[in-house]
């Protein structure tokens, strides 16, 4: 499951606002603000999945935690080569 820091990082990489993310994920901007402000995962799985799918479609790849490192985000290879 993605977390608030990954969502903020993804938006920064894409240079989009919370309002932009709300529009592409078909959510209310207050929902995006609330989830991003949380210190732990808050929100329904359906809402987080909508955000994740919208960001992935926009060119974000979510990196899971592992090998002593935390989760992260990066632009997908397809996005980098365009």
FITIZA-634181 format. One record per residue (C-alpha): residue number from 1; x negated, y, z; residue in three letters. Coordinates in Angstrom, 3 decimals, padded with zeros to 6 digits. Last residue first. Layout:
REM FITIZA-634181
pos / c1 / c2 / c3 / code
NUM / X / Y / Z / ALA
...
//
This chain:
REM FITIZA-634181
pos / c1 / c2 / c3 / code
82 / -009.925 / 010.652 / -023.841 / UNK
81 / -012.586 / 008.282 / -022.478 / UNK
80 / -012.005 / 009.181 / -018.836 / UNK
79 / -008.242 / 008.543 / -018.993 / UNK
78 / -008.713 / 005.048 / -020.457 / UNK
77 / -011.312 / 004.266 / -017.812 / UNK
76 / -008.832 / 005.094 / -015.074 / UNK
75 / -009.411 / 008.197 / -012.990 / UNK
74 / -010.427 / 007.328 / -009.466 / UNK
73 / -008.803 / 006.689 / -006.122 / UNK
72 / -009.944 / 005.436 / -002.728 / UNK
71 / -009.533 / 002.879 / 000.030 / UNK
70 / -012.138 / 002.595 / 002.788 / UNK
69 / -015.473 / 000.830 / 002.610 / UNK
68 / -016.791 / -002.028 / 004.742 / UNK
67 / -016.690 / -004.511 / 001.885 / UNK
66 / -013.087 / -003.657 / 001.065 / UNK
65 / -010.417 / -001.000 / 000.902 / UNK
64 / -008.330 / -001.003 / -002.261 / UNK
63 / -009.083 / 001.316 / -005.185 / UNK
62 / -006.101 / 003.043 / -006.783 / UNK
61 / -006.509 / 003.848 / -010.481 / UNK
60 / -005.034 / 007.131 / -011.675 / UNK
59 / -004.202 / 007.948 / -015.297 / UNK
58 / -000.762 / 009.593 / -015.300 / UNK
57 / 000.925 / 006.176 / -015.442 / UNK
56 / -001.001 / 005.247 / -012.309 / UNK
55 / 000.258 / 008.395 / -010.580 / UNK
54 / 003.882 / 007.664 / -011.487 / UNK
53 / 003.531 / 004.007 / -010.448 / UNK
52 / 002.035 / 004.948 / -007.078 / UNK
51 / 004.670 / 007.578 / -006.342 / UNK
50 / 007.524 / 005.220 / -007.201 / UNK
49 / 005.858 / 002.478 / -005.126 / UNK
48 / 005.584 / 004.815 / -002.144 / UNK
47 / 009.297 / 005.612 / -002.395 / UNK
46 / 010.310 / 001.945 / -002.712 / UNK
45 / 008.079 / 000.929 / 000.200 / UNK
44 / 009.918 / 003.450 / 002.323 / UNK
43 / 008.040 / 006.319 / 003.837 / UNK
42 / 005.302 / 006.748 / 006.365 / UNK
41 / 001.810 / 005.298 / 006.121 / UNK
40 / -000.246 / 006.902 / 008.859 / UNK
39 / -001.495 / 010.451 / 009.394 / UNK
38 / 001.533 / 011.865 / 007.599 / UNK
37 / 001.256 / 015.188 / 005.741 / UNK
36 / 001.181 / 013.534 / 002.311 / UNK
35 / 004.375 / 011.579 / 003.045 / UNK
34 / 006.249 / 014.640 / 004.278 / UNK
33 / 005.138 / 016.841 / 001.362 / UNK
32 / 006.113 / 014.200 / -001.213 / UNK
31 / 009.523 / 013.766 / 000.401 / UNK
30 / 010.044 / 017.537 / 000.553 / UNK
29 / 009.305 / 017.676 / -003.198 / UNK
28 / 012.332 / 015.445 / -003.859 / UNK
27 / 011.529 / 012.319 / -005.846 / UNK
26 / 011.699 / 011.321 / -009.512 / UNK
25 / 008.026 / 010.258 / -009.572 / UNK
24 / 007.183 / 012.695 / -012.394 / UNK
23 / 009.127 / 015.515 / -010.749 / UNK
22 / 007.862 / 014.932 / -007.218 / UNK
21 / 004.308 / 014.752 / -008.525 / UNK
20 / 004.685 / 018.107 / -010.276 / UNK
19 / 006.171 / 019.679 / -007.131 / UNK
18 / 003.298 / 018.340 / -005.050 / UNK
17 / 000.990 / 020.059 / -007.508 / UNK
16 / -001.106 / 018.526 / -010.275 / UNK
15 / -004.844 / 018.758 / -010.938 / UNK
14 / -005.041 / 015.089 / -011.980 / UNK
13 / -008.023 / 014.430 / -009.741 / UNK
12 / -006.459 / 016.563 / -006.985 / UNK
11 / -003.151 / 014.713 / -007.245 / UNK
10 / -004.958 / 011.404 / -006.910 / UNK
9 / -006.861 / 012.626 / -003.877 / UNK
8 / -003.665 / 013.783 / -002.160 / UNK
7 / -002.022 / 010.425 / -002.890 / UNK
6 / -005.087 / 008.523 / -001.717 / UNK
5 / -005.178 / 010.534 / 001.510 / UNK
4 / -001.484 / 009.818 / 002.148 / UNK
3 / -001.856 / 006.051 / 001.832 / UNK
2 / -001.328 / 003.450 / -000.870 / UNK
1 / 000.000 / 000.000 / 000.000 / UNK
//
